[in-house]
């Protein structure tokens, strides 16, 4: 079993990277470390679907062929892991969260989303972070399909937050009318997860950062 604290790779000094490109405490690794909890799920395209539900003005469900036909977007953005490595200037390709918000909008009372993934894994986000024009459900990185251990067929990318807020193997969006902690947030990770404020752990939270543990 791979855990979030294993296979980090060696640190590599990179010349010409301005200090302000890296959030506090981050480093550039060799390659893209593989980090997740539990086994890698087997993709079964005939059984796969993606759902939008909860406090939704319009609920929706797509099969894999239907999801693959949704409009595509490309975002060039950094990727910051809470385990302290950062990937700079990756090109992510997939379906923008704004596209899904247009196709299956939240109810007016919705304030947050819970993104669900295989095995019941979840991550909560403020609706405004989810709706960023830099957020997308990615299928490719730098022109290559994601590998299974990096989230194939679909993972959420939210460049402005630590990467655990973007689950691998994503399967759905639940709109929420109140914040609710996801998998890692219930286990001691910060509810907001801003890498530039180094919001790694729940003990760092202040008033208004999240629901009580």
Backbone as JSON Lines, residues from 0, in Angstrom:
{"i":0,"aa":"X","n":[0.84,-1.18,0.0],"ca":[0.0,0.0,0.0],"c":[0.88,1.25,0.0]}
{"i":1,"aa":"X","n":[0.59,2.17,-0.92],"ca":[1.32,3.42,-0.97],"c":[0.64,4.43,-0.07]}
{"i":2,"aa":"X","n":[1.39,5.17,0.73],"ca":[0.82,6.17,1.62],"c":[1.28,7.55,1.19]}
{"i":3,"aa":"X","n":[0.64,8.61,1.72],"ca":[1.04,9.96,1.33],"c":[2.44,10.33,1.78]}
{"i":4,"aa":"X","n":[3.1,9.5,2.56],"ca":[4.4,9.87,3.09],"c":[5.5,8.95,2.56]}
{"i":5,"aa":"X","n":[5.23,8.25,1.45],"ca":[6.24,7.36,0.89],"c":[6.52,7.72,-0.56]}
{"i":6,"aa":"X","n":[7.65,7.23,-1.07],"ca":[8.05,7.41,-2.47],"c":[8.12,8.89,-2.85]}
{"i":7,"aa":"X","n":[8.68,9.71,-1.99],"ca":[8.74,11.14,-2.29],"c":[9.8,11.49,-3.32]}
{"i":8,"aa":"X","n":[10.81,10.66,-3.47],"ca":[11.87,10.98,-4.41],"c":[12.89,11.91,-3.8]}
{"i":9,"aa":"X","n":[14.02,12.04,-4.47],"ca":[15.1,12.88,-3.96],"c":[14.88,14.33,-4.35]}
{"i":10,"aa":"X","n":[15.36,15.24,-3.5],"ca":[15.29,16.66,-3.83],"c":[16.29,16.98,-4.95]}
{"i":11,"aa":"X","n":[15.9,17.9,-5.77],"ca":[16.76,18.28,-6.9],"c":[16.82,19.8,-6.98]}
{"i":12,"aa":"X","n":[18.0,20.34,-6.92],"ca":[18.18,21.78,-7.03],"c":[17.97,22.19,-8.49]}
{"i":13,"aa":"X","n":[17.09,23.15,-8.71],"ca":[16.79,23.59,-10.06],"c":[17.25,25.03,-10.22]}
{"i":14,"aa":"X","n":[18.17,25.25,-11.13],"ca":[18.67,26.6,-11.37],"c":[17.64,27.41,-12.14]}
{"i":15,"aa":"X","n":[17.58,28.69,-11.85],"ca":[16.72,29.58,-12.62],"c":[15.27,29.6,-12.19]}
{"i":16,"aa":"X","n":[14.9,28.92,-11.09],"ca":[13.53,28.96,-10.6],"c":[13.42,30.05,-9.54]}
{"i":17,"aa":"X","n":[12.69,31.14,-9.8],"ca":[12.58,32.21,-8.81],"c":[11.99,31.69,-7.5]}
{"i":18,"aa":"X","n":[12.45,32.23,-6.41],"ca":[11.99,31.77,-5.09],"c":[10.49,31.93,-4.93]}
{"i":19,"aa":"X","n":[9.91,32.95,-5.6],"ca":[8.48,33.17,-5.43],"c":[7.61,32.22,-6.25]}
{"i":20,"aa":"X","n":[8.24,31.31,-7.01],"ca":[7.46,30.29,-7.72],"c":[7.07,29.14,-6.82]}
{"i":21,"aa":"X","n":[7.78,28.96,-5.72],"ca":[7.5,27.84,-4.82],"c":[6.87,28.34,-3.53]}
{"i":22,"aa":"X","n":[5.73,27.76,-3.13],"ca":[5.16,28.1,-1.83],"c":[6.12,27.7,-0.7]}
{"i":23,"aa":"X","n":[5.92,28.21,0.5],"ca":[6.81,27.89,1.61],"c":[6.95,26.39,1.84]}
{"i":24,"aa":"X","n":[8.2,25.94,2.01],"ca":[8.46,24.55,2.36],"c":[8.46,23.57,1.22]}
{"i":25,"aa":"X","n":[8.23,24.04,-0.02],"ca":[8.14,23.12,-1.16],"c":[9.49,22.95,-1.85]}
{"i":26,"aa":"X","n":[9.64,21.86,-2.6],"ca":[10.84,21.6,-3.39],"c":[10.46,20.98,-4.72]}
{"i":27,"aa":"X","n":[11.41,20.94,-5.64],"ca":[11.21,20.33,-6.96],"c":[11.73,18.9,-6.92]}
{"i":28,"aa":"X","n":[10.9,17.9,-7.2],"ca":[11.36,16.51,-7.17],"c":[11.89,16.05,-8.52]}
{"i":29,"aa":"X","n":[12.47,14.88,-8.55],"ca":[12.77,14.2,-9.81],"c":[11.52,13.43,-10.21]}
{"i":30,"aa":"X","n":[10.97,13.78,-11.34],"ca":[9.77,13.08,-11.79],"c":[8.53,13.52,-11.03]}
{"i":31,"aa":"X","n":[7.49,12.71,-11.13],"ca":[6.21,12.98,-10.47],"c":[5.96,11.86,-9.47]}
{"i":32,"aa":"X","n":[6.2,12.11,-8.17],"ca":[6.02,11.05,-7.18],"c":[4.59,10.5,-7.18]}
{"i":33,"aa":"X","n":[4.47,9.22,-6.86],"ca":[3.17,8.55,-6.78],"c":[2.74,8.51,-5.32]}
{"i":34,"aa":"X","n":[1.63,9.16,-5.02],"ca":[1.15,9.25,-3.65],"c":[-0.35,9.01,-3.63]}
{"i":35,"aa":"X","n":[-0.78,8.02,-2.88],"ca":[-2.2,7.82,-2.65],"c":[-2.4,6.84,-1.51]}
{"i":36,"aa":"X","n":[-3.63,6.78,-1.05],"ca":[-4.01,5.85,0.03],"c":[-4.83,4.73,-0.58]}
{"i":37,"aa":"X","n":[-4.42,3.5,-0.34],"ca":[-5.19,2.37,-0.85],"c":[-4.75,1.93,-2.23]}
{"i":38,"aa":"X","n":[-5.42,0.91,-2.78],"ca":[-5.03,0.35,-4.08],"c":[-5.47,1.23,-5.24]}
{"i":39,"aa":"X","n":[-4.87,0.98,-6.39],"ca":[-5.26,1.66,-7.62],"c":[-6.47,0.93,-8.21]}
{"i":40,"aa":"X","n":[-7.59,1.63,-8.41],"ca":[-8.78,0.95,-8.94],"c":[-8.61,0.58,-10.41]}
{"i":41,"aa":"X","n":[-9.28,-0.46,-10.8],"ca":[-9.29,-0.88,-12.2],"c":[-10.41,-0.15,-12.93]}
{"i":42,"aa":"X","n":[-10.06,0.51,-14.01],"ca":[-11.04,1.26,-14.79],"c":[-11.9,0.31,-15.61]}
{"i":43,"aa":"X","n":[-13.22,0.42,-15.44],"ca":[-14.18,-0.4,-16.19],"c":[-15.1,0.55,-16.95]}
{"i":44,"aa":"X","n":[-14.74,0.88,-18.2],"ca":[-15.49,1.93,-18.92],"c":[-16.97,1.65,-19.07]}
{"i":45,"aa":"X","n":[-17.37,0.38,-19.16],"ca":[-18.79,0.08,-19.34],"c":[-19.6,0.35,-18.07]}
{"i":46,"aa":"X","n":[-18.93,0.32,-16.91],"ca":[-19.63,0.54,-15.64],"c":[-19.4,1.93,-15.07]}
{"i":47,"aa":"X","n":[-18.45,2.68,-15.64],"ca":[-18.08,3.98,-15.1],"c":[-19.15,5.03,-15.39]}
{"i":48,"aa":"X","n":[-19.42,5.88,-14.4],"ca":[-20.24,7.05,-14.63],"c":[-19.75,8.19,-13.76]}
{"i":49,"aa":"X","n":[-20.23,9.38,-14.06],"ca":[-19.89,10.58,-13.29],"c":[-21.19,11.29,-12.99]}
{"i":50,"aa":"X","n":[-21.42,11.57,-11.69],"ca":[-22.7,12.12,-11.25],"c":[-22.52,13.49,-10.62]}
{"i":51,"aa":"X","n":[-23.54,14.34,-10.79],"ca":[-23.66,15.6,-10.07],"c":[-24.98,15.54,-9.31]}
{"i":52,"aa":"X","n":[-24.91,15.75,-7.99],"ca":[-26.11,15.54,-7.16],"c":[-26.01,16.45,-5.93]}
{"i":53,"aa":"X","n":[-26.9,16.23,-4.98],"ca":[-26.92,17.05,-3.77],"c":[-27.77,18.29,-3.96]}
{"i":54,"aa":"X","n":[-27.28,19.43,-3.46],"ca":[-28.01,20.7,-3.56],"c":[-27.83,21.28,-4.95]}
{"i":55,"aa":"X","n":[-28.4,20.57,-5.92],"ca":[-28.22,20.92,-7.32],"c":[-29.51,21.49,-7.9]}
{"i":56,"aa":"X","n":[-29.38,22.53,-8.69],"ca":[-30.53,23.01,-9.45],"c":[-30.89,21.99,-10.52]}
{"i":57,"aa":"X","n":[-29.86,21.34,-11.06],"ca":[-30.04,20.29,-12.06],"c":[-29.06,19.17,-11.78]}
{"i":58,"aa":"X","n":[-29.55,17.97,-11.5],"ca":[-28.66,16.82,-11.34],"c":[-28.3,16.27,-12.72]}
{"i":59,"aa":"X","n":[-27.21,15.52,-12.77],"ca":[-26.76,15.0,-14.06],"c":[-25.97,13.71,-13.85]}
{"i":60,"aa":"X","n":[-25.89,12.94,-14.92],"ca":[-25.07,11.72,-14.92],"c":[-24.55,11.52,-16.34]}
{"i":61,"aa":"X","n":[-23.24,11.22,-16.44],"ca":[-22.62,10.93,-17.73],"c":[-21.97,9.56,-17.69]}
{"i":62,"aa":"X","n":[-22.13,8.78,-18.74],"ca":[-21.32,7.59,-18.92],"c":[-19.93,8.02,-19.38]}
{"i":63,"aa":"X","n":[-18.99,7.07,-19.45],"ca":[-17.65,7.44,-19.91],"c":[-17.67,7.95,-21.36]}
{"i":64,"aa":"X","n":[-18.35,7.3,-22.32],"ca":[-18.37,7.87,-23.67],"c":[-18.99,9.27,-23.71]}
{"i":65,"aa":"X","n":[-20.02,9.5,-22.88],"ca":[-20.64,10.82,-22.85],"c":[-19.7,11.86,-22.23]}
{"i":66,"aa":"X","n":[-19.04,11.49,-21.16],"ca":[-18.12,12.43,-20.51],"c":[-16.96,12.77,-21.45]}
{"i":67,"aa":"X","n":[-16.49,11.77,-22.18],"ca":[-15.37,11.99,-23.09],"c":[-15.72,12.93,-24.24]}
{"i":68,"aa":"X","n":[-17.01,13.15,-24.47],"ca":[-17.45,14.06,-25.54],"c":[-17.68,15.49,-25.06]}
{"i":69,"aa":"X","n":[-17.54,15.74,-23.75],"ca":[-17.74,17.09,-23.25],"c":[-16.63,18.02,-23.75]}
{"i":70,"aa":"X","n":[-16.91,19.32,-23.83],"ca":[-15.89,20.26,-24.31],"c":[-14.61,20.17,-23.48]}
{"i":71,"aa":"X","n":[-13.47,20.3,-24.15],"ca":[-12.17,20.15,-23.51],"c":[-11.53,21.51,-23.3]}
{"i":72,"aa":"X","n":[-10.7,21.58,-22.28],"ca":[-9.94,22.79,-22.03],"c":[-8.51,22.42,-21.66]}
{"i":73,"aa":"X","n":[-7.63,23.4,-21.71],"ca":[-6.21,23.18,-21.37],"c":[-5.78,24.29,-20.41]}
{"i":74,"aa":"X","n":[-5.12,23.89,-19.33],"ca":[-4.66,24.84,-18.32],"c":[-3.19,24.57,-18.02]}
{"i":75,"aa":"X","n":[-2.38,25.62,-18.08],"ca":[-0.98,25.51,-17.69],"c":[-0.87,26.0,-16.25]}
{"i":76,"aa":"X","n":[-0.47,25.1,-15.35],"ca":[-0.51,25.46,-13.94],"c":[0.44,24.58,-13.15]}
{"i":77,"aa":"X","n":[0.81,25.07,-11.97],"ca":[1.66,24.33,-11.05],"c":[0.82,23.37,-10.21]}
{"i":78,"aa":"X","n":[1.51,22.46,-9.55],"ca":[0.87,21.39,-8.77],"c":[1.66,21.27,-7.47]}
{"i":79,"aa":"X","n":[1.03,21.55,-6.34],"ca":[1.72,21.58,-5.05],"c":[1.15,20.5,-4.12]}
{"i":80,"aa":"X","n":[1.98,19.55,-3.76],"ca":[1.56,18.47,-2.87],"c":[1.86,18.84,-1.42]}
{"i":81,"aa":"X","n":[0.98,18.46,-0.51],"ca":[1.19,18.75,0.91],"c":[2.44,18.07,1.45]}
{"i":82,"aa":"X","n":[2.89,17.01,0.79],"ca":[4.12,16.32,1.22],"c":[5.37,17.07,0.78]}
{"i":83,"aa":"X","n":[5.19,18.27,0.22],"ca":[6.23,19.28,0.01],"c":[6.88,19.28,-1.37]}
{"i":84,"aa":"X","n":[6.43,18.46,-2.31],"ca":[6.99,18.6,-3.64],"c":[6.04,19.44,-4.51]}
{"i":85,"aa":"X","n":[6.61,20.09,-5.5],"ca":[5.85,20.9,-6.45],"c":[6.29,20.58,-7.88]}
{"i":86,"aa":"X","n":[5.33,20.47,-8.78],"ca":[5.59,20.39,-10.22],"c":[5.24,21.74,-10.82]}
{"i":87,"aa":"X","n":[6.15,22.31,-11.58],"ca":[5.92,23.62,-12.17],"c":[5.56,23.52,-13.64]}
{"i":88,"aa":"X","n":[4.62,24.36,-14.06],"ca":[4.3,24.54,-15.48],"c":[3.85,23.26,-16.18]}
{"i":89,"aa":"X","n":[3.02,22.49,-15.52],"ca":[2.4,21.35,-16.2],"c":[1.24,21.85,-17.06]}
{"i":90,"aa":"X","n":[1.0,21.17,-18.16],"ca":[-0.16,21.46,-19.0],"c":[-1.19,20.37,-18.77]}
{"i":91,"aa":"X","n":[-2.32,20.75,-18.2],"ca":[-3.4,19.82,-17.87],"c":[-4.51,19.96,-18.9]}
{"i":92,"aa":"X","n":[-5.02,18.84,-19.38],"ca":[-6.11,18.83,-20.35],"c":[-7.27,18.04,-19.79]}
{"i":93,"aa":"X","n":[-8.47,18.56,-19.96],"ca":[-9.65,17.86,-19.47],"c":[-10.89,18.72,-19.58]}
{"i":94,"aa":"X","n":[-11.82,18.49,-18.67],"ca":[-13.11,19.19,-18.67],"c":[-13.1,20.22,-17.55]}
{"i":95,"aa":"X","n":[-13.3,21.47,-17.89],"ca":[-13.3,22.54,-16.9],"c":[-14.44,22.37,-15.91]}
{"i":96,"aa":"X","n":[-14.16,22.7,-14.67],"ca":[-15.24,22.65,-13.67],"c":[-16.35,23.63,-14.04]}
{"i":97,"aa":"X","n":[-16.01,24.73,-14.68],"ca":[-17.03,25.69,-15.08],"c":[-17.99,25.08,-16.11]}
{"i":98,"aa":"X","n":[-17.48,24.18,-16.95],"ca":[-18.36,23.49,-17.9],"c":[-19.41,22.66,-17.17]}
{"i":99,"aa":"X","n":[-18.97,21.92,-16.15],"ca":[-19.91,21.1,-15.4],"c":[-20.87,21.95,-14.58]}
{"i":100,"aa":"X","n":[-20.39,23.08,-14.07],"ca":[-21.27,23.99,-13.34],"c":[-22.35,24.56,-14.26]}
{"i":101,"aa":"X","n":[-22.02,24.78,-15.52],"ca":[-23.0,25.27,-16.48],"c":[-24.01,24.18,-16.84]}
{"i":102,"aa":"X","n":[-23.53,22.95,-17.02],"ca":[-24.4,21.85,-17.43],"c":[-25.28,21.34,-16.31]}
{"i":103,"aa":"X","n":[-24.76,21.37,-15.09],"ca":[-25.5,20.88,-13.92],"c":[-25.26,21.86,-12.78]}
{"i":104,"aa":"X","n":[-25.92,23.01,-12.8],"ca":[-25.62,24.07,-11.83],"c":[-26.08,23.72,-10.42]}
{"i":105,"aa":"X","n":[-25.41,24.34,-9.43],"ca":[-25.85,24.18,-8.05],"c":[-27.09,25.01,-7.77]}
{"i":106,"aa":"X","n":[-27.78,24.62,-6.71],"ca":[-28.89,25.44,-6.23],"c":[-28.33,26.74,-5.66]}
{"i":107,"aa":"X","n":[-29.15,27.79,-5.59],"ca":[-28.66,29.07,-5.06],"c":[-28.07,28.98,-3.65]}
{"i":108,"aa":"X","n":[-28.54,28.02,-2.86],"ca":[-28.08,27.91,-1.47],"c":[-26.75,27.18,-1.34]}
{"i":109,"aa":"X","n":[-26.24,26.6,-2.41],"ca":[-24.99,25.82,-2.34],"c":[-23.81,26.74,-2.09]}
{"i":110,"aa":"X","n":[-22.92,26.32,-1.19],"ca":[-21.72,27.1,-0.85],"c":[-20.43,26.3,-1.03]}
{"i":111,"aa":"X","n":[-20.53,24.98,-1.03],"ca":[-19.35,24.11,-1.08],"c":[-19.65,22.92,-1.99]}
{"i":112,"aa":"X","n":[-18.61,22.2,-2.34],"ca":[-18.78,20.93,-3.04],"c":[-17.98,19.86,-2.32]}
{"i":113,"aa":"X","n":[-18.46,18.64,-2.43],"ca":[-17.7,17.46,-2.05],"c":[-17.44,16.7,-3.34]}
{"i":114,"aa":"X","n":[-16.17,16.5,-3.65],"ca":[-15.81,15.73,-4.84],"c":[-15.57,14.29,-4.4]}
{"i":115,"aa":"X","n":[-16.29,13.37,-5.0],"ca":[-16.21,11.96,-4.63],"c":[-15.37,11.19,-5.63]}
{"i":116,"aa":"X","n":[-14.7,10.16,-5.15],"ca":[-13.83,9.34,-5.99],"c":[-14.03,7.87,-5.63]}
{"i":117,"aa":"X","n":[-13.31,7.0,-6.33],"ca":[-13.4,5.57,-6.07],"c":[-13.12,5.26,-4.59]}
{"i":118,"aa":"X","n":[-13.73,4.16,-4.13],"ca":[-13.56,3.66,-2.76],"c":[-14.1,4.62,-1.7]}
{"i":119,"aa":"X","n":[-14.97,5.58,-2.1],"ca":[-15.55,6.49,-1.15],"c":[-14.65,7.62,-0.72]}
{"i":120,"aa":"X","n":[-13.51,7.79,-1.37],"ca":[-12.62,8.91,-1.05],"c":[-13.31,10.22,-1.41]}
{"i":121,"aa":"X","n":[-13.05,11.27,-0.63],"ca":[-13.72,12.55,-0.87],"c":[-12.81,13.71,-0.49]}
{"i":122,"aa":"X","n":[-13.09,14.89,-1.07],"ca":[-12.4,16.13,-0.71],"c":[-13.4,17.27,-0.82]}
{"i":123,"aa":"X","n":[-13.43,18.13,0.19],"ca":[-14.36,19.25,0.18],"c":[-13.65,20.53,-0.25]}
{"i":124,"aa":"X","n":[-14.39,21.39,-0.96],"ca":[-13.86,22.67,-1.42],"c":[-14.95,23.72,-1.32]}
{"i":125,"aa":"X","n":[-14.52,24.97,-1.15],"ca":[-15.46,26.07,-1.31],"c":[-15.89,26.11,-2.77]}
{"i":126,"aa":"X","n":[-17.13,26.49,-3.0],"ca":[-17.63,26.55,-4.37],"c":[-16.8,27.5,-5.22]}
{"i":127,"aa":"X","n":[-16.32,28.6,-4.62],"ca":[-15.53,29.56,-5.39],"c":[-14.19,28.97,-5.84]}
{"i":128,"aa":"X","n":[-13.58,28.08,-5.03],"ca":[-12.34,27.44,-5.45],"c":[-12.6,26.41,-6.54]}
{"i":129,"aa":"X","n":[-13.68,25.66,-6.38],"ca":[-14.05,24.67,-7.39],"c":[-14.35,25.35,-8.72]}
{"i":130,"aa":"X","n":[-14.97,26.54,-8.67],"ca":[-15.41,27.24,-9.87],"c":[-14.32,28.09,-10.52]}
{"i":131,"aa":"X","n":[-13.1,28.04,-10.01],"ca":[-12.01,28.8,-10.61],"c":[-11.83,28.42,-12.07]}
{"i":132,"aa":"X","n":[-11.47,29.4,-12.89],"ca":[-11.24,29.1,-14.31],"c":[-9.95,28.32,-14.53]}
{"i":133,"aa":"X","n":[-9.21,28.03,-13.44],"ca":[-8.0,27.2,-13.52],"c":[-8.26,25.76,-13.06]}
{"i":134,"aa":"X","n":[-9.46,25.48,-12.57],"ca":[-9.77,24.14,-12.07],"c":[-10.38,23.29,-13.18]}
{"i":135,"aa":"X","n":[-10.0,22.03,-13.23],"ca":[-10.54,21.13,-14.25],"c":[-10.42,19.68,-13.8]}
{"i":136,"aa":"X","n":[-11.25,18.84,-14.39],"ca":[-11.12,17.39,-14.25],"c":[-10.22,16.91,-15.38]}
{"i":137,"aa":"X","n":[-8.99,16.57,-15.03],"ca":[-7.96,16.29,-16.03],"c":[-7.96,14.83,-16.45]}
{"i":138,"aa":"X","n":[-7.7,14.64,-17.74],"ca":[-7.46,13.32,-18.3],"c":[-6.02,13.16,-18.79]}
{"i":139,"aa":"X","n":[-5.33,14.31,-19.02],"ca":[-3.98,14.29,-19.57],"c":[-3.09,15.29,-18.83]}
{"i":140,"aa":"X","n":[-1.8,15.0,-18.79],"ca":[-0.79,15.95,-18.33],"c":[0.32,16.01,-19.37]}
{"i":141,"aa":"X","n":[0.65,17.2,-19.81],"ca":[1.7,17.43,-20.81],"c":[1.48,16.57,-22.05]}
{"i":142,"aa":"X","n":[0.23,16.48,-22.47],"ca":[-0.11,15.78,-23.7],"c":[-0.23,14.28,-23.6]}
{"i":143,"aa":"X","n":[0.05,13.71,-22.44],"ca":[-0.01,12.27,-22.26],"c":[-1.16,11.9,-21.33]}
{"i":144,"aa":"X","n":[-1.89,10.81,-21.62],"ca":[-2.96,10.39,-20.71],"c":[-2.4,10.12,-19.31]}
{"i":145,"aa":"X","n":[-3.18,10.44,-18.3],"ca":[-2.78,10.1,-16.95],"c":[-2.6,8.59,-16.84]}
{"i":146,"aa":"X","n":[-1.62,8.17,-16.07],"ca":[-1.45,6.75,-15.79],"c":[-2.4,6.35,-14.67]}
{"i":147,"aa":"X","n":[-2.69,5.06,-14.52],"ca":[-3.6,4.65,-13.45],"c":[-3.17,5.11,-12.07]}
{"i":148,"aa":"X","n":[-1.86,5.08,-11.77],"ca":[-1.45,5.47,-10.42],"c":[-1.45,6.98,-10.22]}
{"i":149,"aa":"X","n":[-1.64,7.74,-11.31],"ca":[-1.8,9.19,-11.18],"c":[-3.24,9.64,-11.4]}
{"i":150,"aa":"X","n":[-4.18,8.69,-11.41],"ca":[-5.59,9.05,-11.4],"c":[-6.41,8.72,-12.61]}
{"i":151,"aa":"X","n":[-5.82,8.06,-13.63],"ca":[-6.59,7.66,-14.81],"c":[-7.87,6.94,-14.39]}
{"i":152,"aa":"X","n":[-9.02,7.28,-14.97],"ca":[-9.18,8.13,-16.16],"c":[-9.4,9.61,-15.86]}
{"i":153,"aa":"X","n":[-9.6,9.99,-14.58],"ca":[-10.02,11.35,-14.3],"c":[-9.59,11.77,-12.91]}
{"i":154,"aa":"X","n":[-8.95,12.93,-12.81],"ca":[-8.65,13.49,-11.49],"c":[-8.89,14.99,-11.51]}
{"i":155,"aa":"X","n":[-9.29,15.52,-10.38],"ca":[-9.51,16.95,-10.26],"c":[-8.18,17.66,-10.03]}
{"i":156,"aa":"X","n":[-7.97,18.76,-10.73],"ca":[-6.81,19.62,-10.54],"c":[-7.31,21.0,-10.09]}
{"i":157,"aa":"X","n":[-6.86,21.42,-8.91],"ca":[-7.2,22.74,-8.37],"c":[-5.86,23.42,-8.07]}
{"i":158,"aa":"X","n":[-5.27,24.13,-9.01],"ca":[-3.89,24.6,-8.86],"c":[-3.66,25.51,-7.66]}
{"i":159,"aa":"X","n":[-4.69,26.21,-7.2],"ca":[-4.49,27.17,-6.13],"c":[-4.55,26.55,-4.74]}
{"i":160,"aa":"X","n":[-4.77,25.24,-4.65],"ca":[-4.82,24.54,-3.37],"c":[-3.85,23.37,-3.39]}
{"i":161,"aa":"X","n":[-3.51,22.85,-2.2],"ca":[-2.71,21.64,-2.14],"c":[-3.42,20.52,-2.91]}
{"i":162,"aa":"X","n":[-2.62,19.62,-3.44],"ca":[-3.13,18.66,-4.43],"c":[-4.1,17.63,-3.85]}
{"i":163,"aa":"X","n":[-4.11,17.42,-2.53],"ca":[-5.07,16.43,-2.03],"c":[-6.51,16.9,-2.22]}
{"i":164,"aa":"X","n":[-6.71,18.21,-2.46],"ca":[-8.04,18.71,-2.74],"c":[-8.52,18.3,-4.12]}
{"i":165,"aa":"X","n":[-7.65,17.69,-4.92],"ca":[-8.02,17.2,-6.25],"c":[-7.94,15.69,-6.3]}
{"i":166,"aa":"X","n":[-8.99,14.99,-5.94],"ca":[-8.91,13.52,-5.86],"c":[-8.61,12.85,-7.2]}
{"i":167,"aa":"X","n":[-7.83,11.78,-7.12],"ca":[-7.68,10.87,-8.25],"c":[-8.96,10.05,-8.42]}
{"i":168,"aa":"X","n":[-9.14,9.5,-9.61],"ca":[-10.23,8.55,-9.9],"c":[-11.59,9.14,-9.54]}
{"i":169,"aa":"X","n":[-11.79,10.41,-9.92],"ca":[-13.0,11.14,-9.54],"c":[-14.24,10.52,-10.18]}
{"i":170,"aa":"X","n":[-15.34,10.53,-9.42],"ca":[-16.58,9.94,-9.9],"c":[-17.81,10.83,-9.72]}
{"i":171,"aa":"X","n":[-17.67,11.96,-9.02],"ca":[-18.87,12.77,-8.88],"c":[-18.67,14.02,-8.06]}
{"i":172,"aa":"X","n":[-19.67,14.89,-8.13],"ca":[-19.71,16.16,-7.42],"c":[-20.99,16.2,-6.61]}
{"i":173,"aa":"X","n":[-20.87,16.46,-5.32],"ca":[-22.03,16.7,-4.47],"c":[-22.03,18.16,-4.06]}
{"i":174,"aa":"X","n":[-23.07,18.89,-4.4],"ca":[-23.2,20.27,-3.96],"c":[-23.69,20.29,-2.51]}
{"i":175,"aa":"X","n":[-23.11,21.18,-1.72],"ca":[-23.42,21.26,-0.3],"c":[-23.91,22.65,0.06]}
{"i":176,"aa":"X","n":[-24.84,22.74,1.03],"ca":[-25.3,24.03,1.52],"c":[-24.55,24.43,2.79]}
{"i":177,"aa":"X","n":[-23.68,23.56,3.28],"ca":[-22.8,23.86,4.42],"c":[-21.54,23.03,4.25]}
{"i":178,"aa":"X","n":[-20.43,23.53,4.77],"ca":[-19.15,22.83,4.62],"c":[-19.17,21.51,5.39]}
{"i":179,"aa":"X","n":[-18.51,20.52,4.84],"ca":[-18.38,19.2,5.48],"c":[-17.03,18.65,5.12]}
{"i":180,"aa":"X","n":[-16.26,18.19,6.09],"ca":[-14.9,17.74,5.84],"c":[-14.88,16.45,5.01]}
{"i":181,"aa":"X","n":[-13.87,16.39,4.13],"ca":[-13.66,15.19,3.33],"c":[-12.74,14.2,4.03]}
{"i":182,"aa":"X","n":[-12.22,13.25,3.26],"ca":[-11.45,12.13,3.82],"c":[-10.24,12.6,4.62]}
{"i":183,"aa":"X","n":[-9.34,13.37,4.0],"ca":[-8.13,13.79,4.71],"c":[-8.4,14.93,5.69]}
{"i":184,"aa":"X","n":[-9.4,15.73,5.41],"ca":[-9.74,16.8,6.33],"c":[-10.24,16.23,7.67]}
{"i":185,"aa":"X","n":[-10.89,15.08,7.63],"ca":[-11.32,14.42,8.87],"c":[-10.15,13.77,9.6]}
{"i":186,"aa":"X","n":[-9.01,13.64,8.92],"ca":[-7.86,12.94,9.49],"c":[-6.68,13.88,9.76]}
{"i":187,"aa":"X","n":[-6.98,15.15,9.92],"ca":[-5.96,16.07,10.41],"c":[-5.37,17.03,9.4]}
{"i":188,"aa":"X","n":[-5.85,17.0,8.14],"ca":[-5.36,17.98,7.17],"c":[-6.21,19.25,7.23]}
{"i":189,"aa":"X","n":[-5.61,20.36,6.83],"ca":[-6.26,21.66,6.9],"c":[-7.49,21.71,5.99]}
{"i":190,"aa":"X","n":[-8.55,22.34,6.46],"ca":[-9.78,22.38,5.69],"c":[-9.68,23.26,4.45]}
{"i":191,"aa":"X","n":[-8.83,24.29,4.48],"ca":[-8.75,25.23,3.36],"c":[-7.64,24.88,2.37]}
{"i":192,"aa":"X","n":[-6.44,24.56,2.84],"ca":[-5.37,24.0,2.01],"c":[-4.74,24.99,1.03]}
{"i":193,"aa":"X","n":[-4.5,26.21,1.46],"ca":[-3.81,27.19,0.63],"c":[-2.31,26.99,0.78]}
{"i":194,"aa":"X","n":[-1.59,26.58,-0.29],"ca":[-0.16,26.31,-0.16],"c":[0.66,27.56,0.13]}
{"i":195,"aa":"X","n":[0.21,28.73,-0.3],"ca":[0.97,29.96,-0.07],"c":[0.88,30.42,1.37]}
{"i":196,"aa":"X","n":[-0.15,29.96,2.07],"ca":[-0.26,30.2,3.51],"c":[0.2,28.99,4.31]}
{"i":197,"aa":"X","n":[0.7,27.98,3.61],"ca":[1.18,26.73,4.2],"c":[0.15,26.13,5.15]}
{"i":198,"aa":"X","n":[-1.07,26.03,4.66],"ca":[-2.18,25.47,5.45],"c":[-2.21,23.95,5.27]}
{"i":199,"aa":"X","n":[-1.32,23.29,5.98],"ca":[-1.18,21.84,5.83],"c":[-2.07,21.04,6.78]}
{"i":200,"aa":"X","n":[-2.18,21.46,8.03],"ca":[-2.78,20.6,9.06],"c":[-3.87,21.34,9.83]}
{"i":201,"aa":"X","n":[-4.81,20.56,10.36],"ca":[-5.98,21.15,11.01],"c":[-5.63,21.96,12.25]}
{"i":202,"aa":"X","n":[-4.51,21.65,12.93],"ca":[-4.16,22.42,14.12],"c":[-3.8,23.87,13.78]}
{"i":203,"aa":"X","n":[-3.55,24.13,12.48],"ca":[-3.24,25.49,12.05],"c":[-4.5,26.32,11.77]}
{"i":204,"aa":"X","n":[-5.65,25.7,11.81],"ca":[-6.87,26.4,11.42],"c":[-7.25,27.48,12.42]}
{"i":205,"aa":"X","n":[-7.82,28.55,11.87],"ca":[-8.35,29.62,12.7],"c":[-9.86,29.64,12.6]}
{"i":206,"aa":"X","n":[-10.5,30.56,13.32],"ca":[-11.96,30.67,13.25],"c":[-12.43,30.87,11.81]}
{"i":207,"aa":"X","n":[-13.42,30.11,11.43],"ca":[-13.99,30.24,10.09],"c":[-13.3,29.4,9.03]}
{"i":208,"aa":"X","n":[-12.23,28.7,9.38],"ca":[-11.52,27.89,8.38],"c":[-12.24,26.58,8.06]}
{"i":209,"aa":"X","n":[-13.09,26.12,8.96],"ca":[-13.77,24.86,8.68],"c":[-14.65,24.4,9.82]}
{"i":210,"aa":"X","n":[-15.48,23.41,9.57],"ca":[-16.33,22.86,10.63],"c":[-15.5,22.15,11.69]}
{"i":211,"aa":"X","n":[-16.06,22.02,12.87],"ca":[-15.34,21.38,13.97],"c":[-15.05,19.93,13.63]}
{"i":212,"aa":"X","n":[-13.89,19.47,14.1],"ca":[-13.52,18.07,13.92],"c":[-14.27,17.21,14.93]}
